[in-house]
């Protein structure tokens, strides 16, 4: 006979520390942003075009861009997401580090796959610039939308099953599942938008970039529960304990992210 969720002893024993969950979420969100803007755009532009520019938490602004630079942010996010997924599968680490790897994988994959759909629908952003001048233009936009839907769905399935297996979250533990997905979702929105408020490009970029990427691009964290195969077996339960090291790192690096990369850093050739 199956055990109802409220009678599951594992669900009643596990108590993840909320401040540590939020701290790890903030670190993973900032890492995803800097991989996209700092590595995928800025580093690629400086290496291939020898272009100077300004790096902020919202965007990379340079004298000129190429299609490689425009695509670089998404490609780095997707590659990083797969690397974090492999590390999660092969590394025997503490629950806090496992959760960081999981969220880094999740944010990178959702940002990367979600960008295809966002640019295709809104005709704004990196991939709108990438397909500019290509014909028939409408067909390229439709292709971006379809690619975004299919790849985002695949990312949702991979992240969800990894959460169940990697953190030992049973699908019967609905409350815990939501705590480990909704809290990271909200934390990412807060850190990206707070840093974005200091950007020199204007408030509209907070809505079009920071809020769209976090609230829209990461929205799968809120509803992925419904798309995980019910046959997915959870691994050993991994409780996230209080960790002042992770909390201190989030506070220190969060201040740098807001104060330094919010207004932006000028990178010369």
N, C-alpha and C positions, 0 to 999 in steps of 0.2 A: 504493500500500500504506500502511495506517495505521501510525503510530508508536506503539509501546507506551509507557505512562506512564513506565516507568523509563528509557526511552531518549530522552525528550523533553528537548532541551537547555534549553528555557525553564525547566522544572521544576527542573533542577539549578543554574541560575544564580541564580534569585530566592531571596533570603534576607531575609525580613521581620524587623525588629528586634523581639524579644519585649518588652522593657521599654516601647518606644513603642506597640506594639499594646495592651498592658495599660493604659497611661496613657490612650490615646484611648478605650478601652473604659470606663474608670472615669468619664471626663468625660461621655461620652454617656449612661451609666447615671444619673449624678447629675442631668443635665439633664432626662432623662425623668421622674424622680421629682419634681423641683421644678416641672416643667410641670404634672404631674398634681395634686400637692397644693397648690403655691403659687399657680398661675394658675387651674387648673380648679376647685379647691375654695375656697381662701382668698380669692383676688381676686374671684371671682364672688359669694361670700357677703357680702363687705364692700361690694361695689358694689350688690348687689340687695337684701340684707336688712339692710345696715348692722350686721352681727353681728360682735362681737369673738370671738376664739378663739385657740387655740394651734396653731401650725404646727410639725410635726415631720417627720422624714424618712419616717415611717410613715403619718401621717394628719393631717387637719385636724379639730380638735375645737372646736366652737362651740356657742353657746347654742341655736341652732336651725338647721335646714337646710330647704331646699326641694328639690323634684325637680330643678330647674335646677342647684342646687349639687351634688346627688348625681351627676347626669349630667355635670357640667362637667369632671371629671377625665378621663374617657374621651373626651369630645368634643374636648378640647384635645389629648390625645395623638394622636387620629386626624387632626385638622387639621394638627398639627405634623409628623406622619409624612409626609403628602402634600406639605407645603412642603419638607421635606428631600429628598424624592424628586425634586421639580421642580428644586431646586438642584443635586442630583447630576447630573441629566440635562443641565442647561444651563450649569453652571459648569465652566470649564477651570481646575482648581486642582491644587496639588501632591498627591501620593498621600496624605500625612498628612491633609490637609483633606478629600479625597475619602472617605477611610476614616471620618473623623469624621461626615461627612454620611450615609454609608451606615449606620453603627451608630446614629446618632440616629434615622434613618428606621426602622430595624429595631426598636429597643427601643420606640419610640413606637407603632408599628403593632401589635407583638406584645402590648404592655401593653393597648392599647385594645381590640383584638379578643378577646384572651384573657379580659378581665374579664367579657364577656357570658357566656362558657361557665362561668367560675369561679362567678359569682353564681347562675347557673341551677342548677348542680349542688349547690353547697354551701349555698344559701340564706343567704349571708353577703356583706356588702360593699355597695358603692354601688348596684348594680342590684337587689339584693334589697330595699334600702330604697326604690328608685325604684318598684318594682311593688307595694309594700306597700299593701293596701287595694283593689287592682285585682282585678276578677273576670272570669272564673274564674281564680283565682290559679295553679292548676296549669298552665293553658294558657300564661300569661305566662312561667312558668318553662321550659316546653318551648320556647317561642319564643326565650328567651334562649340556651338550649343550642344550638338549631339555628342561630341567628344567629351565635353564637360559632364553631361548627364551620366554617360556610361562609366567614365573614369571615377567620378565622385561616388557613384554607387559601389564600385569595386573597392574604393578606399574605405567607405563606411563598413562594408562587410569585413575587411581585413582588420580595421581598428577595433571593431566590436568583438570579433572572435579573439583578438589578441588581448583585449581587456579581460575577457572571461577566463582565458587560459593562463595569461601572464600574471594577473593579479588575483586569480581565484575568486572572481565575483560570479556567483550563480545567478542565472536569470530569474530565479525565484526571489532573490534579494533585490527587489525593485528599488527600495529606498537607498541602499548602498550604491547600487548602479548609478542612480541619479546623482548622488553626492559626488561620485568620482567622474562625472561627465558634465554636470551643470555648473559646478563650482569652477572648474577650469575654463569653461566657456565664458562665464561672467568675468573671471579674473583677467582673461586675455583682452576682453573688450575694454576694461578699465585701464589697464596699463597702456594699451595702444592709443586710446583716445586722450588720456591725460598727457602723454608725451606729444601727441599730435596737436594739442592746443597751443604749443609753443612754436609750431612750425612757421616759417616765413612766407608760406605760399597762400595762406588765407584759410578761413574757417571752412570753406567749401571742401577743401581737401581732407579735412577730418571726416566729413561725411562720405565722400567719394572713395577715400582710401582706407583710413584707419577703421572707421565704423563698418564700412562695407566688407572689408577683409575679415574682421573679427566677428561681427554680428551675423553677417551673411555667409561668408566663406566657412566659418567654423560651426554654422548652425546644425550641421549633422551630428554634433556632440549631443544635442538635445533630443533628437528623434532616432538615433541609430539603434536604440533598444529594440525597436519594432522590426528591424531588418536583419537581426542576428539569427541564424538557424537555431531552432529550439533544441536540436540534438547536440549543440556545442557543449562539451564537457568542461567544467571549470577545473583549473589546476589547484594546487595547494593554496589555501587562503593566505594572502599577503596583506597584513595590516600595516598601515602607514603610521608610525609612531611620531611623537613630537621630536622635531629635530631643529635645534637652535642654529645649527650650521646652515641648513637650507634657508631658514627664515632670515638670518643675517645676510646671506648671499643675495637673497631676493631684494632686501632693503637697500644694500649697498649698490648693487648693479642696477636696480630700478631707479635710483637717484641719478646714476650716470646716464641711463637711457633717457630719462626725462630732461635733465639739465643740459646734457651735452648733445645728444642726438635729436632731442626735440627741436631746438633752434637750428641745429645742423652744424656740420664740420666741413670746412672747405678743404678739398683734397687736390693738391697741385699735380701737374703732370710729372 
